[in-house]
Amino acid sequence: MTPGFEVIVDGSSVGMTANDVGGKIVDLAPGKHRVAVRSPDGREGAFDIDILAGQTSDVSPSPLGLRRKLSTEGEPGSLHVVCVPEDCSIVFRDHDHMTNDDTLETVPAGRYPLTATRGAATLHTNVDVPSGTVITLEANFTTRTTRIVETHRRARHLTLAESNDALAGLNVPAFWKSAIRSSLPAGVTVYQAMAVEQNGIRATLHIPTPDVGYSFVEGLMESHSFSKIGASTPRREQIGWVIDVAYYFPPSR
C-alpha cells in the first residue's frame, strides 16, 4: 500500500507502510494470521493469510475497501493471556502481573507494552486493546512468538429500568409491582399508587373508557396473582377516566 497505513498482525502493530520497501515487509511464523491495515483517518480493513515456510506472499489491499472503524469510545476492553507452555509470568502495562489463563478486566482502550517471561526466555510485544473488546493473547515460548488468537465483544451488563409509573417509587416487593403491571391491559396506566396495610397497594388507574374499566376489574376478580381485589366505579377527572383499585397479596409472599 502507499505510505502511512498502519499494519496490525494478530492484534499487534508491526509499524507503518513506507516508500522504501513499496509497502511493508513483515517476517511471520508459518501458519494462519489475521492482518489488518488502518488508514490515518481511522478506516480499517482486515483479512486472513496463510504463510508457508520459506515463501513470501504479496497482498495488495485497496484503500477503497477500508471502512470507518466503529466507535466504541468510553468502553473498556479486557485482556486474556495464555502461555505455551503454561509456566510463565506476564507483566502488562509495566505494572499488572499475570500468569497463564489470567484475565485483566476493564482495560482502557489503547496500546500497551507486554513482557512474557519463562525461565531465561523473554518475549516483548505491544498489545492493541480495542474499546469494548476481549482479546486473547498467546505467548508461545516454543515458537518464541506472541499473537492474538481470539477477539470478541465484551458482554454488556444490562440494567433493566423500572417502568416509569407511580409504582416505581414504592418501597414494596418488586414482584408486587410486576404483578400489577402484568395485569394492565393496553391503554391502562398507573396514575397514582400508595402502599397500604395488610400487604396491599392502592392504585388510581387511568382508563380509556368506563367500559374498559369494568371489563378490567371483572378480569382481575378471576386472577390468582392477588389474594383480594377491591375496586371503585369509574369516574371522570381532569386527566380523563380513572378507577381506584386495591391489590392485596398473600402474607406468606
C-alpha positions in Angstrom: 0.0 0.0 0.0 1.0 3.6 -0.2 2.9 5.1 2.8 1.2 6.0 6.1 -1.0 2.9 6.7 -0.6 1.0 10.0 -0.2 -2.7 9.7 -1.6 -4.9 12.5 -0.8 -8.6 12.6 -2.6 -10.9 15.1 -3.6 -7.9 17.1 -0.1 -6.3 17.4 1.1 -3.4 15.4 4.1 -4.0 13.2 4.5 -0.5 12.0 3.6 1.7 9.1 3.8 1.2 5.4 6.6 3.2 3.7 8.0 4.1 0.3 11.4 2.5 0.7 10.0 -1.1 0.6 6.9 -0.3 -1.5 4.6 -1.0 1.4 5.5 -3.2 4.3 7.6 -6.4 4.8 6.7 -8.5 7.9 8.5 -11.6 9.0 6.0 -14.1 10.2 6.0 -17.7 11.5 4.4 -20.2 9.1 0.7 -20.6 9.6 -2.5 -18.6 9.6 -2.5 -14.9 10.6 -5.0 -12.1 10.9 -3.8 -8.9 9.2 -5.4 -5.5 9.4 -4.5 -2.2 7.8 -5.6 1.1 9.3 -5.6 4.4 7.5 -4.6 7.7 9.2 -8.3 8.7 9.4 -9.3 5.5 11.2 -10.7 3.4 8.4 -9.8 -0.2 8.6 -9.8 -3.4 6.6 -8.8 -7.0 7.7 -8.1 -10.3 6.0 -6.7 -13.7 6.8 -3.5 -15.1 5.3 -1.8 -18.5 5.4 2.0 -18.2 5.3 4.1 -21.1 4.1 7.6 -21.7 5.3 10.3 -20.1 3.2 7.8 -18.3 1.0 6.8 -14.7 0.6 3.2 -13.7 -0.1 2.3 -10.4 -1.7 -1.0 -8.8 -0.7 -2.3 -5.6 -2.2 -5.4 -4.3 -0.2 -7.2 -1.4 -1.8 -7.7 1.7 0.3 -11.2 2.0 -1.3 -12.1 -1.2 0.6 -11.3 0.2 4.0 -14.3 1.1 6.2 -14.7 3.6 9.0 -13.9 1.9 12.3 -16.9 1.6 14.6 -16.6 3.9 17.5 -16.9 2.4 21.0 -15.3 5.3 22.8 -15.6 5.0 26.5 -16.0 1.2 26.7 -13.0 -0.6 28.3 -11.6 -3.8 26.9 -10.2 -6.9 28.5 -7.0 -8.9 28.1 -6.8 -12.7 28.5 -3.4 -14.3 28.3 -2.4 -17.9 27.5 1.1 -19.3 27.8 2.7 -22.2 25.9 4.0 -24.0 27.9 1.8 -22.8 30.8 4.5 -21.9 33.3 5.2 -18.3 32.5 4.8 -14.8 34.0 3.4 -11.7 32.3 3.9 -8.0 33.0 1.3 -5.9 31.3 1.3 -2.1 31.2 4.6 -2.2 33.3 2.6 -2.9 36.5 0.0 -5.6 36.0 1.3 -9.0 36.8 -0.5 -12.0 35.3 0.1 -15.7 34.8 -1.3 -18.3 32.4 -5.0 -18.2 31.8 -5.4 -14.9 33.6 -7.8 -12.2 32.5 -7.5 -8.5 33.2 -10.8 -6.7 33.1 -11.8 -3.1 32.3 -8.6 -2.1 30.4 -8.9 1.4 28.9 -8.6 1.2 25.1 -5.1 1.8 23.9 -1.7 0.2 23.1 0.3 -1.2 26.0 3.7 -3.0 26.4 3.6 -6.6 27.4 6.5 -8.8 28.6 6.3 -12.6 28.9 9.0 -14.5 30.8 9.7 -18.2 31.2 13.0 -19.1 32.7 15.7 -17.2 30.8 13.4 -16.7 27.8 11.6 -13.3 27.3 9.1 -12.1 24.8 8.3 -8.5 24.3 5.3 -7.0 22.3 2.9 -4.1 22.3 -0.7 -5.1 22.6 -3.5 -3.1 21.0 -6.6 -3.3 23.2 -9.7 -2.1 21.3 -12.6 -0.5 23.1 -15.3 -2.9 24.2 -13.4 -6.0 23.1 -11.9 -9.0 24.9 -8.7 -10.1 23.3 -6.8 -13.4 24.0 -3.1 -13.2 23.6 -0.9 -16.3 23.3 2.7 -16.1 24.4 4.3 -19.1 22.8 7.8 -19.9 24.1 8.1 -22.9 21.7 7.9 -20.7 18.6 9.1 -17.6 20.5 6.1 -15.6 19.2 3.2 -13.6 20.6 -0.1 -13.3 18.8 -3.7 -12.5 19.3 -5.6 -15.8 18.9 -9.2 -14.6 19.6 -11.1 -11.4 19.8 -14.8 -10.8 20.7 -17.0 -8.1 22.0 -17.3 -7.7 25.8 -20.6 -8.8 27.2 -22.7 -5.8 28.2 -24.3 -6.0 31.6 -27.8 -4.6 31.1 -29.8 -3.0 33.8 -33.5 -3.1 33.2 -35.1 0.2 34.0 -38.2 0.1 36.1 -41.3 1.3 34.3 -41.9 5.0 34.6 -45.1 4.9 36.6 -46.4 5.7 40.1 -45.4 2.2 41.3 -41.7 2.8 40.7 -41.1 4.8 43.9 -42.9 2.5 46.2 -40.9 0.5 48.8 -42.6 -2.8 48.3 -41.5 -6.2 46.9 -40.6 -6.0 43.2 -43.0 -8.9 42.3 -45.9 -6.8 43.6 -45.2 -4.2 41.1 -44.6 -6.8 38.3 -47.9 -8.5 39.1 -49.8 -5.2 38.9 -48.2 -4.1 35.7 -48.7 -7.5 34.1 -52.4 -7.2 34.9 -52.9 -4.0 33.0 -54.4 -4.2 29.5 -53.3 -1.9 26.7 -54.3 1.7 27.3 -54.5 1.4 31.1 -51.7 3.1 33.1 -50.9 3.6 36.8 -51.6 7.3 37.6 -51.2 7.2 41.4 -50.2 4.5 43.9 -49.5 4.0 47.6 -48.8 1.1 49.9 -51.5 0.2 52.4 -51.5 -2.1 55.4 -52.3 -5.8 55.1 -49.9 -6.4 52.2 -51.6 -4.1 49.7 -51.3 -1.4 47.1 -54.0 1.1 46.3 -53.7 2.5 42.8 -55.5 5.0 40.7 -55.6 3.8 37.1 -56.1 5.9 34.0 -58.5 4.1 31.7 -59.6 4.9 28.2 -63.4 4.4 28.8 -65.7 3.2 31.7 -66.4 0.0 29.7 -62.6 -0.8 29.7 -62.6 -0.2 33.5 -65.5 -2.6 34.2 -64.1 -5.3 31.9 -60.6 -4.9 33.5 -62.0 -5.3 37.1 -64.0 -8.3 36.0 -60.8 -10.0 34.8 -58.9 -9.1 38.0 -61.5 -10.9 40.1 -60.5 -14.2 38.3 -56.8 -13.6 38.7 -54.7 -15.8 41.0 -51.9 -13.3 41.4 -53.7 -11.4 44.2 -55.3 -12.6 47.5 -58.1 -9.9 47.2 -59.1 -7.1 44.9 -61.2 -4.0 45.7 -62.3 -1.5 43.0 -64.4 1.6 42.7 -66.6 2.6 39.8 -65.0 4.6 37.0 -65.2 8.4 37.4 -64.2 11.4 35.3 -61.3 13.6 36.3 -59.2 16.2 34.6 -56.9 13.6 33.1 -59.9 11.6 31.8 -61.5 8.4 33.1 -59.9 6.8 36.2 -60.7 3.9 38.5 -59.4 3.1 42.0 -58.1 -0.5 42.5 -56.8 -2.0 45.8 -54.5 -5.0 45.2 -53.7 -7.4 48.1 -51.1 -10.1 48.3 -50.8 -13.3 50.4 -48.9 -12.6 53.7 -46.7 -15.6 53.0 -45.2 -13.9 50.0 
